[in-house]
Amino acid sequence: MELLLNEAVYDVWVRATCFADDDLIDEADIVDYVFDNRPKRYPCVAYLGPVQSPTESFNIQFIYPEQITEWAKRFSL
């Protein structure tokens, strides 16, 4: 789980989380994956969720400030 404040932090996190041990993947493929799976906006919290199908390598999920605000309201009850 990582707090992503901007695109640069996201890029570093995805590469470290998803591709750190894989020297066989082409850089162009990594760039495409990073772009195709980016969050809608920043800041957000990113985490790897369960993989939904055997063809997926990763399932990046994002939590946005609105969700965190809603959770905080529930905890304060």
N, C-alpha and C positions, 0 to 999 in steps of 0.2 A: 504494500500500500504506500502511495506516495502523494504528497501535496504538490500539485503542478501549478506553478504560478505563471508560466509562459511556455511558448513553443520550444525554446531551447532546453528547458528542464524536462519537458515531455520527451524530446528526442533522446536525451541522455538516459532517461528512465527506461524507455522502450528498448533501446539497444542493450542496456545492462541487464534488463529483466528477461528479454526474449531471445537475444542473440549473442550473449556473452561467451558462450561455449561453442559457438557454431562458426567455424572458419570457412565452411564450404558454401555459404550463401553469398551470392553476388551482391555487391554494394547497391547496385541499381534496384534489386529486389527488396532490399532492406528499406531504401528510401521510399519506394512505392508503398510498402507495408506501413511505414510510419505515417505517411501522408493519408492513406486510405482509412486508417484507424484512429485518427486524431480526435480529440474532444471537440465538442461544438463551441466551447468557450473556456476561458480561464478566469479565475482560478477554479480548480476542481481537484477532487481526489481520485486517483486511478488505482485500480487493483485488478488482479487476474482472477476472473471467475471460473467456474467449472466449464470445461469444454463441452459444447452441446452436441457435437458430432465427431465421428472418427476422422473426418477430413480437415477439421480445424486444428491448428497448432496451439493457438492461444485464444482467450476470450477476454479482451480488455474491456473493463467496465468503468464508468465514470460516475461520480457522485458530485452534484453541483450544489452551490450555496443554498439554494431554495430547500433542498432536501435536508441539509444539515440544520437549517433554521427550523424546519418542521420537527425534526427529531429533538432539537434543543427545547422547543416548546413542550413537547410531550414529557421530557424528563423533568421539567420544572413544575409539573402538576402535582 
